[in-house]
Structures are given as structure tokens and as C-alpha cells.
Amino acid sequence: MLLPYLNKGMVEAGCDEAGRGCLAGSVYAAAVIFPPDYHNAEINDSKQLSAHKRNLLRKMIQRDALAWALGIVTPQEIDRINILNASILAMHRALDALAVRPEAIIVDGNKFKPYRNLKHTTVVKGDGKYLSIAAASILAKTYRDDYMLALHTEYPGYGWNRNMGYPTREHREAIARLGTTPYHRMSYNLLGARQLELPFD
């Protein structure tokens, strides 16, 4: 059973991101604030859930949350500021978009930058420990997957409907064969050991 909060008696937002390790596409983050002492035994780390279950839980989270929001950082921004800064910026953008102002923030992982002087706590594997972080992981993952499925219709050759932009063999072979798209992160090692063979547009 995941914990309902870290900071008792405070309006607490949980944050997580999706797409950090991808070769293509934006990085997405979500922030979620649940009512005090909210419980939902079905919510878990998004990586532990099927796509079908994640989409069902997305509706439940959006219905039950006091507030939720997304933050997005583009591939061009990722190339300019690096993926760590981009992931944190996406979480800050999600927090900016919340309709309810948090008093404290809990974040999956071990890196974060202060947000509006609010108390923040990083939690390694927090998406398997706290409900709001797990919920944020589900929202970030499902909305990013929807985005990658839409991009797949524009560039169907890269298998984004299956790999969601992650560095699979299929994806890397497609880059070697077809070149890059405007959605690829050009600061990344797109071909792994075969980087020098990359044909640029």
C-alpha cells in the first residue's frame, strides 16, 4: 500500500516525469495533489502497470485529485539545456499549471531545483512509495504515450507506436536508415556505437 503523504497537514504535490531516456520526443512531467488521507489501492508505479490499467487509472486520478497538471519540454529545449534540467523544468511547468497551490512538493528521484521557495523532498523510487508521485508517473506516462502515438502517424518508420521513442534496436536501425526527424534529440547518442554513421537531414 502506497503512503498518502510525506508532509502531514500540508497541501502536498507529487511530481514525476516520463521520457527522460528517449531518443525522440518531448519529456513530460505531471504534478498531482490528492485530498488529505486519500487512498487508492490500485495506484502504483506506472512501470508496474499495463497500458490498459494506466489509462483506466488516469481517469480515476483526474476525477479524484484536488488538482493535477502536466508540464512539457521540447526536444529542442532538451538539446539546449540537457535532459536533467529539462526534466526539472517540466516538473516546474506542471507545478505552475496547478489550480491549487501546493505547500510542499515530493519528487521521484534524487535531483530537483527549488520551486518558489516551497519545501521539497526528493524520494528515490518515490513512484513506488507515495500515491501522488505514482499518480504523477501514470499521468506523465499516459499523456506522453498518446503524444508519441500521434507523432508515429507523422513519421511511421521509427516504430514509435511500440518503442515510444526509447532507444530500441528497431528505433536506432530506423535512424540509421531514414535519418533524423525534427523530434529527435540531437544532443543524444542516437546510434550508440554506430554514431558516426548517422545521416543528417
C-alpha distance (Angstrom), angle and dihedral (degrees) to the residues before:
residue distance angle dihedral
M1 . . .
L2 3.79 . .
L3 3.80 119.6 .
P4 3.84 117.7 -105.5
Y5 3.82 95.6 -139.8
L6 3.79 146.7 -12.5
N7 3.81 99.1 -149.5
K8 3.80 107.2 52.0
G9 3.79 115.8 -146.9
M10 3.81 94.4 15.3
V11 3.81 131.5 104.1
E12 3.78 97.5 -108.8
A13 3.82 128.0 -168.1
G14 3.79 121.7 -159.1
C15 3.82 117.8 -150.1
D16 3.77 135.2 -165.5
E17 3.80 138.3 156.0
A18 3.80 138.2 -142.5
G19 3.78 131.5 -154.6
R20 3.77 100.6 34.1
G21 3.81 93.9 134.3
C22 3.79 96.9 43.1
L23 3.80 124.6 117.0
A24 3.80 92.6 -146.4
G25 3.78 139.5 31.7
S26 3.77 136.5 33.5
V27 3.77 124.2 -57.8
Y28 3.82 112.7 -115.4
A29 3.78 128.5 -154.9
A30 3.77 133.0 -177.1
A31 3.79 135.6 -160.6
V32 3.81 122.1 -157.8
I33 3.80 132.2 -172.0
F34 3.80 116.4 -168.2
P35 3.81 127.5 -167.2
P36 3.83 115.0 -92.8
D37 3.81 113.0 -75.1
Y38 3.82 92.3 5.8
H39 3.80 113.4 171.3
N40 3.79 131.3 -167.7
A41 3.80 117.6 161.8
E42 3.81 92.4 -164.4
I43 3.80 96.9 62.0
N44 3.81 113.6 95.6
D45 3.78 141.7 146.0
S46 3.82 104.9 -49.7
K47 3.83 91.1 -128.2
Q48 3.82 88.9 63.6
L49 3.82 93.7 55.1
S50 3.79 134.7 76.5
A51 3.81 118.9 -114.0
H52 3.81 89.2 -110.5
K53 3.82 92.1 52.3
R54 3.80 92.3 46.6
N55 3.79 91.3 54.2
L56 3.80 92.0 49.1
L57 3.80 90.7 49.6
R58 3.81 91.6 47.8
K59 3.80 89.4 64.6
M60 3.80 91.0 46.6
I61 3.82 93.2 48.9
Q62 3.79 92.7 48.6
R63 3.80 90.0 49.2
D64 3.81 96.4 47.3
A65 3.80 103.6 36.1
L66 3.79 121.0 99.8
A67 3.80 84.8 -141.1
W68 3.79 139.3 -11.4
A69 3.78 134.6 177.4
L70 3.80 143.7 171.2
G71 3.79 131.2 -129.8
I72 3.81 123.1 -162.2
V73 3.81 132.3 -166.4
T74 3.81 118.6 -169.5
P75 3.81 128.4 -129.6
Q76 3.81 89.4 -109.4
E77 3.80 91.0 54.8
I78 3.82 90.4 46.2
D79 3.81 90.0 54.2
R80 3.79 90.5 49.6
I81 3.82 101.1 46.3
N82 3.87 103.1 19.2
I83 3.79 128.1 -110.6
L84 3.80 97.9 -85.0
N85 3.80 92.2 55.3
A86 3.81 89.9 41.2
S87 3.82 92.1 53.3
I88 3.79 91.2 51.0
L89 3.81 91.3 45.1
A90 3.82 89.8 52.3
M91 3.81 89.5 53.7
H92 3.81 91.0 48.1
R93 3.81 89.2 51.2
A94 3.81 90.3 50.8
L95 3.81 89.9 50.9
D96 3.81 90.0 48.2
A97 3.80 89.6 55.9
L98 3.81 97.2 51.6
A99 3.80 114.6 118.0
V100 3.83 89.7 -148.5
R101 3.80 119.4 56.1
P102 3.81 113.0 -125.8
E103 3.80 123.0 -138.7
A104 3.80 94.2 -159.7
I105 3.81 136.6 19.1
I106 3.78 131.4 -148.0
V107 3.80 117.2 -165.5
D108 3.79 133.2 -166.4
G109 3.80 112.4 -119.1
N110 3.80 133.0 18.5
K111 3.81 104.2 -77.4
F112 3.79 129.9 74.6
K113 3.80 139.2 136.4
P114 3.81 122.9 -132.0
Y115 3.78 114.9 -87.2
R116 3.83 118.2 -152.1
N117 3.80 90.6 -33.8
L118 3.81 90.6 -69.1
K119 3.77 120.4 148.4
H120 3.80 109.2 -97.4
T121 3.79 133.1 -175.8
T122 3.80 126.7 -168.0
V123 3.81 114.9 -145.3
V124 3.80 120.5 -165.3
K125 3.82 107.5 -133.7
G126 3.78 86.8 2.8
D127 3.81 91.1 155.4
G128 3.80 86.7 70.9
K129 3.82 94.1 46.3
Y130 3.82 111.4 41.0
L131 3.81 128.7 46.2
S132 3.80 96.8 -139.6
I133 3.82 93.4 50.6
A134 3.82 91.2 46.7
A135 3.81 89.5 49.1
A136 3.81 90.3 49.6
S137 3.81 89.4 51.2
I138 3.82 90.0 53.0
L139 3.81 93.9 49.2
A140 3.80 93.9 45.2
K141 3.81 92.4 47.4
T142 3.81 97.4 45.8
Y143 3.79 95.8 45.1
R144 3.79 91.4 46.1
D145 3.81 91.0 49.3
D146 3.83 89.6 52.1
Y147 3.80 88.6 51.4
M148 3.82 93.0 50.0
L149 3.82 91.1 48.4
A150 3.81 88.2 54.3
L151 3.82 90.9 49.3
H152 3.81 88.9 50.1
T153 3.81 89.7 64.2
E154 3.82 88.3 56.0
Y155 3.83 95.5 44.3
P156 3.81 107.0 20.1
G157 3.81 96.7 168.5
Y158 3.81 98.1 79.7
G159 3.81 100.7 61.5
W160 3.80 93.2 -121.3
N161 3.80 89.6 153.3
R162 3.82 85.9 67.0
N163 3.81 107.4 26.7
M164 3.84 98.1 32.0
G165 3.81 89.1 -143.4
Y166 3.80 96.5 -54.5
P167 3.84 119.3 140.2
T168 3.78 99.6 -94.6
R169 3.77 121.7 154.9
E170 3.83 88.7 -109.3
H171 3.80 91.5 54.4
R172 3.80 95.3 46.7
E173 3.80 92.8 46.8
A174 3.80 89.5 51.3
I175 3.81 90.8 52.3
A176 3.81 89.8 50.8
R177 3.80 90.5 49.2
L178 3.82 102.1 37.8
G179 3.80 104.4 23.4
T180 3.77 125.2 -130.7
T181 3.79 132.8 -44.1
P182 3.82 130.7 -144.6
Y183 3.82 86.3 -98.1
H184 3.81 97.0 59.8
R185 3.79 119.2 104.6
M186 3.77 101.4 -121.9
S187 3.81 93.5 -166.6
Y188 3.81 89.3 64.2
N189 3.79 127.0 88.8
L190 3.79 92.0 -108.1
L191 3.80 98.6 -177.8
G192 3.77 101.5 31.7
A193 3.82 109.8 -145.4
R194 3.81 89.6 0.2
Q195 3.80 94.3 60.0
L196 3.82 95.5 126.4
E197 3.81 91.3 60.6
L198 3.81 93.2 62.9
P199 3.83 111.7 127.9
F200 3.81 109.2 -143.8
D201 3.78 123.3 -148.4
